[in-house]
Amino acid sequence: MGNLTMIREFLLLGFGRLHGLQYFLFGIFLGVYVVTLLGNIVILTVISLDRNLQTPMYFFLSNFSFLEIWYTTSISPKMLQTLLSGREAISFAGCAAQFYFFGSMAVVECFLLAAMSYDRYLAICSPLQYPTLMNIHMCVLLVGGSWLGGFLTPMLTVTMTFQLPFCAANEIDHFFCDLAPVLKLACSDAEPVEKTTFLMATFVTMVPFLLTVASYVRIVAAVLRIPSASGKQRAFSTCSSHLIVVTLYYGTLGTVYAIPTATQAAVLNKIFSLLYTVVTPMINPIVYSLRNKDVKKAVRRLMSRWAYAKGT
C-alpha cells in the first residue's frame, strides 16, 4: 500500500527517443491532420450546398465526415505536442476524457458503416421500394441511434478503468490514452475491466461488421444477376468507396486488437494505432471524393459558382 499514490496526471511517452526525427514526423503528421480536416470539411460543405446530394447516401456520408473530424481531433493535437516535447503531460481527467471520446467515436464509426451498408443494400436490392424504406425518419433513426449508442457504450469501461487505484508510475507508453497501456499502471486486478471491455467491444464491433458483411453478400448476389456489364459496373460503383473504407477501418482496427497484447511489440502497436487513428481518417475523404462522380461534379459546380461570383 505504500506504493499507492493519488495520480493527478499521466505522462504520454509518445514514440520515445527519435534522435532528431521528431520535427520531420511532426511536419508529416501535421500535414496529415490538416488534410483530414480540410478533406472532410470540403465533403460537408459540398453536401450541404449542392441540392443534387440531398439524398440518404450523402446524409450518411456527411455524418461520417463530421465523425472523422472529431475522431482524429481526439488524438492528433496531443500526439503532435508529444512529438515536439518527447513526453507530454495529460491530466487524469484529460486522459479519461480522451479515452472516452476516442472510444465513442470508434463505436459510432462501426454503427455508421453498418447503416451505410444497409442503405446501399436497399438501394441495389430494393430500388423501387428504396424511397419509401429509406425515408427521412429512417435516416434520422439510424444516424441518431449510431451517435447515441456510440456515446453510451464506453461509459462503463471508462468508469471502471479510472476508478482503479494507480501506482506511483504514471508513464503511458503510447501517444494517447488507450486502454491497455493505462491498465498496465493499475495497482489492483484489472481483469474485470478487461473482460467487460472485451465483451462490449466484441458486441459493438462484430455485430455491425457482420451486418455489413451480410449486406454486401446480398449486394454482390443482386449485382451478379444484372444481365448487362454496364449495369453491374454502375451498381458496384455506388458502393465501392464504402467498401474500401470498411476494409481499411476494420483491417487496421483488427490488426491491433485481434492479436494478443502480450505478443505485440510496443512500437508495432503504435504504428498500427497510427493507421486507424490518424491515417485512415485522411484516406476516407480522398476515397469518397476521387471515386465518387457525384461528389466530383458537385465540387466542380461549386468552384464554377465561386469563380463566377468572384468575377462579377
DRENDO-1510 file (C-alpha; in Angstrom, 1 decimal, always signed):
<recs>
REC; n; res; u; v; w
REC; 1; MET; +0.0; +0.0; +0.0 .
REC; 2; GLY; +3.0; +2.3; +0.3 .
REC; 3; ASN; +3.4; +2.4; -3.4 .
REC; 4; LEU; -0.2; +3.8; -3.9 .
REC; 5; THR; -0.5; +7.4; -4.6 .
REC; 6; MET; -3.0; +9.9; -6.0 .
REC; 7; ILE; -2.2; +10.2; -9.7 .
REC; 8; ARG; -3.0; +13.8; -10.8 .
REC; 9; GLU; -1.6; +13.4; -14.3 .
REC; 10; PHE; -0.1; +10.9; -16.7 .
REC; 11; LEU; +3.0; +11.3; -19.0 .
REC; 12; LEU; +2.5; +10.2; -22.6 .
REC; 13; LEU; +5.8; +8.9; -23.8 .
REC; 14; GLY; +4.8; +9.0; -27.4 .
REC; 15; PHE; +7.3; +7.4; -29.8 .
REC; 16; GLY; +10.2; +7.5; -27.4 .
REC; 17; ARG; +13.6; +8.9; -28.5 .
REC; 18; LEU; +13.5; +9.8; -32.1 .
REC; 19; HIS; +17.1; +11.3; -32.4 .
REC; 20; GLY; +16.1; +14.4; -34.4 .
REC; 21; LEU; +13.3; +12.8; -36.4 .
REC; 22; GLN; +10.6; +14.4; -34.3 .
REC; 23; TYR; +10.5; +17.5; -36.4 .
REC; 24; PHE; +10.2; +15.6; -39.6 .
REC; 25; LEU; +7.5; +13.4; -38.2 .
REC; 26; PHE; +5.7; +16.5; -36.7 .
REC; 27; GLY; +5.6; +18.0; -40.2 .
REC; 28; ILE; +4.2; +14.8; -41.7 .
REC; 29; PHE; +1.5; +14.2; -39.1 .
REC; 30; LEU; +0.6; +17.9; -39.0 .
REC; 31; GLY; +0.1; +17.7; -42.8 .
REC; 32; VAL; -2.0; +14.6; -42.4 .
REC; 33; TYR; -4.2; +16.2; -39.8 .
REC; 34; VAL; -4.7; +19.4; -41.9 .
REC; 35; VAL; -5.6; +17.3; -45.0 .
REC; 36; THR; -8.0; +15.3; -42.9 .
REC; 37; LEU; -9.8; +18.4; -41.6 .
REC; 38; LEU; -9.9; +20.1; -45.0 .
REC; 39; GLY; -11.0; +16.9; -46.9 .
REC; 40; ASN; -13.9; +16.2; -44.5 .
REC; 41; ILE; -14.9; +19.9; -44.3 .
REC; 42; VAL; -15.0; +20.0; -48.1 .
REC; 43; ILE; -17.3; +17.0; -48.2 .
REC; 44; LEU; -19.5; +18.5; -45.5 .
REC; 45; THR; -19.7; +21.8; -47.4 .
REC; 46; VAL; -20.4; +20.3; -50.8 .
REC; 47; ILE; -23.1; +18.0; -49.5 .
REC; 48; SER; -24.8; +20.9; -47.6 .
REC; 49; LEU; -24.7; +23.3; -50.6 .
REC; 50; ASP; -25.5; +21.0; -53.5 .
REC; 51; ARG; -29.1; +20.0; -53.9 .
REC; 52; ASN; -28.3; +17.0; -56.0 .
REC; 53; LEU; -26.6; +15.5; -53.0 .
REC; 54; GLN; -29.5; +15.8; -50.6 .
REC; 55; THR; -30.1; +12.1; -50.6 .
REC; 56; PRO; -29.9; +9.4; -47.8 .
REC; 57; MET; -26.5; +8.2; -49.0 .
REC; 58; TYR; -24.9; +11.6; -48.7 .
REC; 59; PHE; -26.8; +12.3; -45.5 .
REC; 60; PHE; -24.9; +9.3; -44.0 .
REC; 61; LEU; -21.7; +10.5; -45.7 .
REC; 62; SER; -21.9; +14.0; -44.2 .
REC; 63; ASN; -22.3; +12.4; -40.7 .
REC; 64; PHE; -19.4; +10.2; -41.4 .
REC; 65; SER; -17.2; +13.1; -42.4 .
REC; 66; PHE; -18.3; +15.1; -39.3 .
REC; 67; LEU; -17.4; +12.0; -37.2 .
REC; 68; GLU; -13.9; +11.7; -38.8 .
REC; 69; ILE; -13.1; +15.3; -37.9 .
REC; 70; TRP; -13.7; +14.7; -34.2 .
REC; 71; TYR; -12.3; +11.1; -34.3 .
REC; 72; THR; -8.9; +12.3; -35.4 .
REC; 73; THR; -9.1; +15.5; -33.3 .
REC; 74; SER; -9.4; +13.5; -30.1 .
REC; 75; ILE; -5.9; +12.1; -30.9 .
REC; 76; SER; -3.8; +14.2; -33.2 .
REC; 77; PRO; -3.3; +17.5; -31.3 .
REC; 78; LYS; -1.9; +15.8; -28.2 .
REC; 79; MET; +0.1; +13.5; -30.3 .
REC; 80; LEU; +1.7; +16.5; -32.1 .
REC; 81; GLN; +2.6; +18.0; -28.8 .
REC; 82; THR; +4.1; +14.8; -27.6 .
REC; 83; LEU; +6.3; +14.6; -30.8 .
REC; 84; LEU; +7.8; +18.0; -30.1 .
REC; 85; SER; +8.3; +17.6; -26.3 .
REC; 86; GLY; +9.3; +13.9; -26.3 .
REC; 87; ARG; +6.8; +13.3; -23.5 .
REC; 88; GLU; +3.7; +15.2; -22.7 .
REC; 89; ALA; +1.7; +15.6; -19.5 .
REC; 90; ILE; -2.0; +14.9; -19.6 .
REC; 91; SER; -4.2; +15.4; -16.6 .
REC; 92; PHE; -6.1; +12.4; -15.0 .
REC; 93; ALA; -9.4; +13.9; -16.1 .
REC; 94; GLY; -8.0; +14.7; -19.6 .
REC; 95; CYS; -6.8; +11.2; -20.0 .
REC; 96; ALA; -10.2; +9.8; -19.1 .
REC; 97; ALA; -11.9; +12.3; -21.5 .
REC; 98; GLN; -9.6; +11.4; -24.4 .
REC; 99; PHE; -10.1; +7.7; -23.9 .
REC; 100; TYR; -13.9; +8.2; -23.7 .
REC; 101; PHE; -14.2; +10.4; -26.8 .
REC; 102; PHE; -11.9; +8.2; -28.8 .
REC; 103; GLY; -13.9; +5.1; -27.8 .
REC; 104; SER; -17.2; +6.8; -28.5 .
REC; 105; MET; -16.1; +7.9; -32.0 .
REC; 106; ALA; -14.8; +4.4; -32.8 .
REC; 107; VAL; -18.2; +2.9; -31.8 .
REC; 108; VAL; -20.1; +5.5; -33.8 .
REC; 109; GLU; -18.0; +4.7; -36.8 .
REC; 110; CYS; -18.8; +1.0; -36.6 .
REC; 111; PHE; -22.5; +1.7; -36.4 .
REC; 112; LEU; -22.4; +4.3; -39.2 .
REC; 113; LEU; -20.6; +2.0; -41.5 .
REC; 114; ALA; -23.3; -0.6; -40.9 .
REC; 115; ALA; -26.0; +1.9; -41.5 .
REC; 116; MET; -24.4; +3.0; -44.8 .
REC; 117; SER; -24.1; -0.6; -45.9 .
REC; 118; TYR; -27.8; -1.1; -45.2 .
REC; 119; ASP; -28.6; +2.0; -47.2 .
REC; 120; ARG; -26.6; +0.6; -50.2 .
REC; 121; TYR; -28.3; -2.8; -49.8 .
REC; 122; LEU; -31.8; -1.2; -50.0 .
REC; 123; ALA; -30.7; +0.9; -53.0 .
REC; 124; ILE; -29.4; -2.0; -55.0 .
REC; 125; CYS; -31.6; -4.9; -53.9 .
REC; 126; SER; -34.9; -3.0; -53.5 .
REC; 127; PRO; -34.6; +0.1; -55.8 .
REC; 128; LEU; -38.4; +0.5; -56.3 .
REC; 129; GLN; -39.1; +0.4; -52.5 .
REC; 130; TYR; -35.9; +2.4; -51.6 .
REC; 131; PRO; -37.5; +5.9; -51.4 .
REC; 132; THR; -40.2; +4.5; -49.1 .
REC; 133; LEU; -38.0; +2.4; -46.9 .
REC; 134; MET; -35.1; +4.8; -46.6 .
REC; 135; ASN; -37.1; +7.9; -45.8 .
REC; 136; ILE; -36.0; +10.8; -43.7 .
REC; 137; HIS; -37.4; +9.2; -40.5 .
REC; 138; MET; -35.4; +6.0; -41.1 .
REC; 139; CYS; -32.2; +8.1; -41.9 .
REC; 140; VAL; -32.5; +10.1; -38.6 .
REC; 141; LEU; -33.3; +6.9; -36.7 .
REC; 142; LEU; -30.2; +5.1; -38.0 .
REC; 143; VAL; -27.9; +8.1; -37.6 .
REC; 144; GLY; -29.3; +9.1; -34.2 .
REC; 145; GLY; -29.0; +5.6; -32.9 .
REC; 146; SER; -25.4; +5.4; -34.1 .
REC; 147; TRP; -24.4; +8.5; -32.2 .
REC; 148; LEU; -26.4; +7.7; -29.1 .
REC; 149; GLY; -25.1; +4.1; -29.0 .
REC; 150; GLY; -21.5; +5.4; -29.5 .
REC; 151; PHE; -21.7; +7.8; -26.6 .
REC; 152; LEU; -23.3; +5.4; -24.2 .
REC; 153; THR; -21.2; +2.3; -24.9 .
REC; 154; PRO; -17.8; +3.4; -23.4 .
REC; 155; MET; -19.2; +4.8; -20.2 .
REC; 156; LEU; -19.0; +1.6; -18.2 .
REC; 157; THR; -15.4; +0.9; -19.3 .
REC; 158; VAL; -14.2; +4.4; -18.7 .
REC; 159; THR; -15.8; +4.4; -15.2 .
REC; 160; MET; -14.4; +1.1; -14.2 .
REC; 161; THR; -10.9; +1.9; -15.6 .
REC; 162; PHE; -10.4; +5.3; -14.0 .
REC; 163; GLN; -11.8; +4.2; -10.6 .
REC; 164; LEU; -8.9; +1.7; -10.3 .
REC; 165; PRO; -6.1; +2.6; -7.9 .
REC; 166; PHE; -2.9; +3.6; -9.8 .
REC; 167; CYS; +0.7; +3.2; -8.6 .
REC; 168; ALA; +3.3; +5.9; -8.4 .
REC; 169; ALA; +4.4; +5.2; -12.0 .
REC; 170; ASN; +2.4; +7.4; -14.3 .
REC; 171; GLU; +4.2; +6.9; -17.7 .
REC; 172; ILE; +1.9; +5.7; -20.5 .
REC; 173; ASP; +4.0; +4.1; -23.2 .
REC; 174; HIS; +1.8; +5.3; -26.1 .
REC; 175; PHE; +0.8; +8.5; -27.9 .
REC; 176; PHE; -2.7; +8.6; -26.5 .
REC; 177; CYS; -4.6; +7.2; -23.5 .
REC; 178; ASP; -5.5; +3.8; -24.9 .
REC; 179; LEU; -7.0; +1.1; -22.6 .
REC; 180; ALA; -4.1; -1.4; -22.5 .
REC; 181; PRO; -1.2; +1.0; -21.5 .
REC; 182; VAL; -3.4; +2.7; -18.9 .
REC; 183; LEU; -4.4; -0.6; -17.3 .
REC; 184; LYS; -0.7; -1.5; -17.0 .
REC; 185; LEU; -0.4; +1.3; -14.4 .
REC; 186; ALA; -3.2; +0.0; -12.2 .
REC; 187; CYS; -2.2; -1.5; -8.8 .
REC; 188; SER; -5.2; -3.7; -8.5 .
REC; 189; ASP; -6.6; -6.6; -10.5 .
REC; 190; ALA; -7.7; -5.2; -13.9 .
REC; 191; GLU; -9.1; -8.5; -15.2 .
REC; 192; PRO; -12.8; -7.4; -14.6 .
REC; 193; VAL; -12.2; -4.3; -16.7 .
REC; 194; GLU; -10.5; -6.3; -19.4 .
REC; 195; LYS; -13.3; -8.9; -19.5 .
REC; 196; THR; -16.0; -6.3; -19.6 .
REC; 197; THR; -14.3; -4.3; -22.2 .
REC; 198; PHE; -13.7; -7.4; -24.3 .
REC; 199; LEU; -17.4; -8.3; -24.2 .
REC; 200; MET; -18.6; -4.8; -25.1 .
REC; 201; ALA; -16.0; -4.3; -27.8 .
REC; 202; THR; -16.9; -7.7; -29.3 .
REC; 203; PHE; -20.5; -6.7; -29.5 .
REC; 204; VAL; -20.2; -3.2; -30.8 .
REC; 205; THR; -17.6; -4.2; -33.5 .
REC; 206; MET; -18.7; -7.7; -34.5 .
REC; 207; VAL; -22.4; -7.1; -34.8 .
REC; 208; PRO; -22.1; -4.1; -37.1 .
REC; 209; PHE; -19.3; -5.9; -39.0 .
REC; 210; LEU; -21.4; -9.0; -39.6 .
REC; 211; LEU; -24.4; -6.8; -40.6 .
REC; 212; THR; -22.1; -5.0; -43.1 .
REC; 213; VAL; -20.8; -8.3; -44.5 .
REC; 214; ALA; -24.4; -9.7; -44.8 .
REC; 215; SER; -25.4; -6.5; -46.7 .
REC; 216; TYR; -22.6; -6.9; -49.1 .
REC; 217; VAL; -23.2; -10.6; -49.6 .
REC; 218; ARG; -26.8; -9.7; -50.7 .
REC; 219; ILE; -25.5; -6.8; -52.8 .
REC; 220; VAL; -23.0; -9.0; -54.7 .
REC; 221; ALA; -25.6; -11.6; -55.3 .
REC; 222; ALA; -28.0; -9.0; -56.7 .
REC; 223; VAL; -25.4; -7.3; -58.8 .
REC; 224; LEU; -24.4; -10.7; -60.4 .
REC; 225; ARG; -27.9; -11.2; -61.5 .
REC; 226; ILE; -27.8; -7.9; -63.6 .
REC; 227; PRO; -27.5; -9.0; -67.2 .
REC; 228; SER; -25.6; -6.0; -68.6 .
REC; 229; ALA; -21.9; -5.3; -67.8 .
REC; 230; SER; -22.6; -1.6; -67.6 .
REC; 231; GLY; -25.4; -2.2; -65.1 .
REC; 232; LYS; -23.1; -4.2; -62.9 .
REC; 233; GLN; -20.5; -1.5; -63.1 .
REC; 234; ARG; -22.9; +1.2; -62.1 .
REC; 235; ALA; -24.2; -0.9; -59.2 .
REC; 236; PHE; -20.7; -1.7; -57.9 .
REC; 237; SER; -19.6; +2.0; -58.3 .
REC; 238; THR; -22.3; +3.1; -55.9 .
REC; 239; CYS; -20.8; +1.1; -53.0 .
REC; 240; SER; -17.1; +0.6; -53.9 .
REC; 241; SER; -16.0; +3.7; -51.9 .
REC; 242; HIS; -17.8; +2.5; -48.8 .
REC; 243; LEU; -16.4; -1.0; -49.2 .
REC; 244; ILE; -12.9; +0.4; -49.4 .
REC; 245; VAL; -13.4; +2.4; -46.2 .
REC; 246; VAL; -14.9; -0.6; -44.4 .
REC; 247; THR; -11.9; -2.7; -45.4 .
REC; 248; LEU; -9.4; -0.1; -44.2 .
REC; 249; TYR; -11.1; +0.6; -40.9 .
REC; 250; TYR; -11.8; -3.0; -39.8 .
REC; 251; GLY; -8.5; -4.2; -41.3 .
REC; 252; THR; -6.3; -1.8; -39.2 .
REC; 253; LEU; -8.5; -2.0; -36.1 .
REC; 254; GLY; -8.5; -5.8; -36.2 .
REC; 255; THR; -4.7; -5.9; -36.6 .
REC; 256; VAL; -4.2; -4.0; -33.3 .
REC; 257; TYR; -6.9; -5.7; -31.2 .
REC; 258; ALA; -7.2; -9.2; -32.6 .
REC; 259; ILE; -3.6; -10.0; -31.7 .
REC; 260; PRO; -3.0; -10.8; -28.0 .
REC; 261; THR; -1.3; -7.8; -26.3 .
REC; 262; ALA; +1.5; -9.9; -24.9 .
REC; 263; THR; +2.7; -10.8; -28.4 .
REC; 264; GLN; +2.8; -7.2; -29.6 .
REC; 265; ALA; +5.9; -5.1; -29.7 .
REC; 266; ALA; +5.1; -1.6; -28.3 .
REC; 267; VAL; +6.5; +0.1; -31.4 .
REC; 268; LEU; +4.5; -2.1; -33.8 .
REC; 269; ASN; +1.3; -1.5; -31.7 .
REC; 270; LYS; +1.9; +2.3; -32.1 .
REC; 271; ILE; +2.4; +2.0; -35.8 .
REC; 272; PHE; -0.9; +0.2; -36.4 .
REC; 273; SER; -2.7; +2.5; -34.0 .
REC; 274; LEU; -1.5; +5.4; -36.1 .
REC; 275; LEU; -3.1; +3.8; -39.1 .
REC; 276; TYR; -6.6; +3.7; -37.8 .
REC; 277; THR; -6.5; +6.9; -35.6 .
REC; 278; VAL; -4.6; +9.3; -38.0 .
REC; 279; VAL; -4.1; +7.9; -41.5 .
REC; 280; THR; -7.4; +6.2; -42.2 .
REC; 281; PRO; -9.5; +9.4; -41.4 .
REC; 282; MET; -7.3; +11.2; -44.0 .
REC; 283; ILE; -7.8; +8.5; -46.7 .
REC; 284; ASN; -11.6; +8.3; -46.3 .
REC; 285; PRO; -12.5; +11.7; -47.8 .
REC; 286; ILE; -9.9; +11.1; -50.6 .
REC; 287; VAL; -11.6; +7.8; -51.4 .
REC; 288; TYR; -15.1; +9.3; -51.4 .
REC; 289; SER; -14.1; +12.3; -53.5 .
REC; 290; LEU; -11.9; +10.6; -56.1 .
REC; 291; ARG; -14.1; +7.6; -56.6 .
REC; 292; ASN; -17.5; +9.3; -56.5 .
REC; 293; LYS; -18.6; +11.0; -59.7 .
REC; 294; ASP; -21.4; +12.9; -58.0 .
REC; 295; VAL; -19.1; +14.5; -55.4 .
REC; 296; LYS; -16.6; +15.5; -58.1 .
REC; 297; LYS; -19.3; +17.0; -60.2 .
REC; 298; ALA; -20.7; +18.9; -57.2 .
REC; 299; VAL; -17.2; +20.2; -56.4 .
REC; 300; ARG; -16.8; +21.5; -59.9 .
REC; 301; ARG; -20.2; +23.1; -59.8 .
REC; 302; LEU; -19.4; +24.9; -56.6 .
REC; 303; MET; -16.0; +26.0; -57.9 .
REC; 304; SER; -17.6; +27.4; -61.0 .
REC; 305; ARG; -20.2; +29.3; -58.9 .
REC; 306; TRP; -17.4; +30.6; -56.7 .
REC; 307; ALA; -15.3; +31.7; -59.8 .
REC; 308; TYR; -18.4; +33.3; -61.4 .
REC; 309; ALA; -19.3; +35.2; -58.2 .
REC; 310; LYS; -15.7; +36.3; -57.8 .
REC; 311; GLY; -15.6; +37.5; -61.4 .
REC; 312; THR; -18.7; +39.5; -61.1 .
</recs>
